[in-house]
């Protein structure tokens, strides 16, 4: 018999024939459930599709519906042509690619933590070029194939004109810049980890303006679809908008709350942390529960790598007894260990958070440094 389901058409077996036809109808109806279509409903998101397990935390830039460039992790990049992804290419050795920006299908720029930049011409990537010494470049944005701006962790900006990069220029007093967006060659916006924003008019940068000071994680992303409108976001769940309708050309005075962390922080204060110490590939930190009841705290190691929320490098949940201090050890996860192995030194933000009715509160935070030799 052929593979599949068939029915005996002998007239002596009409009852069996009816049951067989019914079974065929049911099997046809069940086929969509057994083999779901890849395409989703119009306007919806597709199911996750693995394009390369080796690319960790990729950055993506799509100038059109028929082209995207992606790069990230340890020197990997790939492109999307509107229907499928290319095979990953090794473009940057073992350096951590932190950001990518594509102005068209024939031009992209990627930057890394080693102070290097690479360009894509529609067919292949250039070799890495040192443009920023030992500084980690955090973000890049390209308005065209002849104009891009990159920013680094030391508060410098670099401008790409035609085929060459400018020298790094300090624009933010040494604060760590976290993101930049350039919708045109005459306007860019950049934000930093201290809650400041700056704008570029094509020839000079404005002074830093504090728009979101006092938050734990600071501003970590900004996007401008035009010269008259931008949105910035921080690690505490706030969004801020920029509009040039105002005579001051400033960000909105009040931020839009998209998470409950601020209120929760005011409500809590039942735990704190002592000085953390790196111990090989883990960090030990003394945690004290303050109050008359026990507490559940989460200790997190994290790091920013570009215009995105911090990457989690380790996490540990601890049960704390009321009035007692406990040493909690948080181990680096796979991503953290790979970063430490590649760069030999690693600085991460260690935070302690608690759950509350109004959200998750970050009670305290501090920096902790790891060394591959430690």
ChimeraX attribute file (.defattr): number of C-alpha atoms within 10 A of each C-alpha:
attribute: neighborCount
match mode: 1-to-1
recipient: residues
	/A:1	5
	/A:2	5
	/A:3	5
	/A:4	5
	/A:5	11
	/A:6	13
	/A:7	13
	/A:8	13
	/A:9	12
	/A:10	9
	/A:11	9
	/A:12	9
	/A:13	10
	/A:14	12
	/A:15	9
	/A:16	15
	/A:17	17
	/A:18	14
	/A:19	12
	/A:20	17
	/A:21	15
	/A:22	12
	/A:23	15
	/A:24	15
	/A:25	11
	/A:26	11
	/A:27	13
	/A:28	11
	/A:29	11
	/A:30	11
	/A:31	10
	/A:32	10
	/A:33	9
	/A:34	9
	/A:35	8
	/A:36	9
	/A:37	9
	/A:38	9
	/A:39	10
	/A:40	11
	/A:41	8
	/A:42	7
	/A:43	6
	/A:44	8
	/A:45	9
	/A:46	11
	/A:47	10
	/A:48	6
	/A:49	7
	/A:50	7
	/A:51	13
	/A:52	15
	/A:53	7
	/A:54	12
	/A:55	19
	/A:56	16
	/A:57	16
	/A:58	20
	/A:59	22
	/A:60	17
	/A:61	20
	/A:62	19
	/A:63	15
	/A:64	13
	/A:65	10
	/A:66	13
	/A:67	19
	/A:68	22
	/A:69	28
	/A:70	23
	/A:71	32
	/A:72	26
	/A:73	24
	/A:74	24
	/A:75	22
	/A:76	24
	/A:77	26
	/A:78	21
	/A:79	22
	/A:80	17
	/A:81	14
	/A:82	11
	/A:83	8
	/A:84	11
	/A:85	17
	/A:86	13
	/A:87	13
	/A:88	18
	/A:89	14
	/A:90	14
	/A:91	22
	/A:92	26
	/A:93	12
	/A:94	15
	/A:95	22
	/A:96	24
	/A:97	35
	/A:98	28
	/A:99	30
	/A:100	29
	/A:101	30
	/A:102	28
	/A:103	23
	/A:104	21
	/A:105	20
	/A:106	14
	/A:107	21
	/A:108	27
	/A:109	27
	/A:110	31
	/A:111	34
	/A:112	32
	/A:113	22
	/A:114	23
	/A:115	19
	/A:116	22
	/A:117	25
	/A:118	20
	/A:119	23
	/A:120	18
	/A:121	14
	/A:122	12
	/A:123	10
	/A:124	12
	/A:125	19
	/A:126	14
	/A:127	14
	/A:128	19
	/A:129	14
	/A:130	15
	/A:131	21
	/A:132	25
	/A:133	12
	/A:134	11
	/A:135	19
	/A:136	23
	/A:137	36
	/A:138	27
	/A:139	30
	/A:140	30
	/A:141	30
	/A:142	27
	/A:143	20
	/A:144	19
	/A:145	20
	/A:146	15
	/A:147	20
	/A:148	27
	/A:149	26
	/A:150	31
	/A:151	32
	/A:152	30
	/A:153	22
	/A:154	20
	/A:155	22
	/A:156	22
	/A:157	25
	/A:158	21
	/A:159	21
	/A:160	18
	/A:161	15
	/A:162	11
	/A:163	9
	/A:164	11
	/A:165	19
	/A:166	13
	/A:167	14
	/A:168	19
	/A:169	15
	/A:170	16
	/A:171	21
	/A:172	23
	/A:173	11
	/A:174	12
	/A:175	20
	/A:176	20
	/A:177	33
	/A:178	28
	/A:179	31
	/A:180	32
	/A:181	29
	/A:182	27
	/A:183	21
	/A:184	19
	/A:185	19
	/A:186	15
	/A:187	20
	/A:188	26
	/A:189	27
	/A:190	31
	/A:191	34
	/A:192	29
	/A:193	25
	/A:194	21
	/A:195	24
	/A:196	20
	/A:197	27
	/A:198	21
	/A:199	22
	/A:200	17
	/A:201	14
	/A:202	12
	/A:203	8
	/A:204	11
	/A:205	19
	/A:206	13
	/A:207	14
	/A:208	18
	/A:209	16
	/A:210	15
	/A:211	21
	/A:212	25
	/A:213	14
	/A:214	10
	/A:215	18
	/A:216	19
	/A:217	22
	/A:218	21
	/A:219	33
	/A:220	27
	/A:221	25
	/A:222	25
	/A:223	21
	/A:224	21
	/A:225	12
	/A:226	14
	/A:227	18
	/A:228	13
	/A:229	16
	/A:230	20
	/A:231	18
	/A:232	26
	/A:233	25
	/A:234	23
	/A:235	19
	/A:236	22
	/A:237	18
	/A:238	21
	/A:239	21
	/A:240	20
	/A:241	19
	/A:242	20
	/A:243	17
	/A:244	13
	/A:245	10
	/A:246	10
	/A:247	7
	/A:248	8
	/A:249	12
	/A:250	17
	/A:251	22
	/A:252	15
	/A:253	11
	/A:254	12
	/A:255	16
	/A:256	13
	/A:257	13
	/A:258	11
	/A:259	16
	/A:260	17
	/A:261	23
	/A:262	19
	/A:263	15
	/A:264	21
	/A:265	20
	/A:266	12
	/A:267	14
	/A:268	16
	/A:269	16
	/A:270	19
	/A:271	24
	/A:272	18
	/A:273	22
	/A:274	15
	/A:275	12
	/A:276	20
	/A:277	16
	/A:278	17
	/A:279	15
	/A:280	13
	/A:281	16
	/A:282	18
	/A:283	21
	/A:284	17
	/A:285	20
	/A:286	15
	/A:287	22
	/A:288	20
	/A:289	23
	/A:290	18
	/A:291	14
	/A:292	10
	/A:293	11
	/A:294	16
	/A:295	18
	/A:296	15
	/A:297	24
	/A:298	16
	/A:299	24
	/A:300	21
	/A:301	28
	/A:302	21
	/A:303	18
	/A:304	18
	/A:305	27
	/A:306	30
	/A:307	24
	/A:308	21
	/A:309	19
	/A:310	17
	/A:311	16
	/A:312	17
	/A:313	21
	/A:314	21
	/A:315	19
	/A:316	14
	/A:317	16
	/A:318	17
	/A:319	13
	/A:320	20
	/A:321	17
	/A:322	16
	/A:323	14
	/A:324	13
	/A:325	17
	/A:326	15
	/A:327	15
	/A:328	19
	/A:329	20
	/A:330	23
	/A:331	21
	/A:332	23
	/A:333	15
	/A:334	11
	/A:335	16
	/A:336	23
	/A:337	19
	/A:338	14
	/A:339	20
	/A:340	19
	/A:341	14
	/A:342	15
	/A:343	15
	/A:344	14
	/A:345	14
	/A:346	17
	/A:347	14
	/A:348	21
	/A:349	18
	/A:350	24
	/A:351	21
	/A:352	23
	/A:353	23
	/A:354	21
	/A:355	17
	/A:356	15
	/A:357	9
	/A:358	15
	/A:359	16
	/A:360	19
	/A:361	23
	/A:362	25
	/A:363	20
	/A:364	17
	/A:365	21
	/A:366	15
	/A:367	15
	/A:368	18
	/A:369	15
	/A:370	22
	/A:371	16
	/A:372	15
	/A:373	9
	/A:374	10
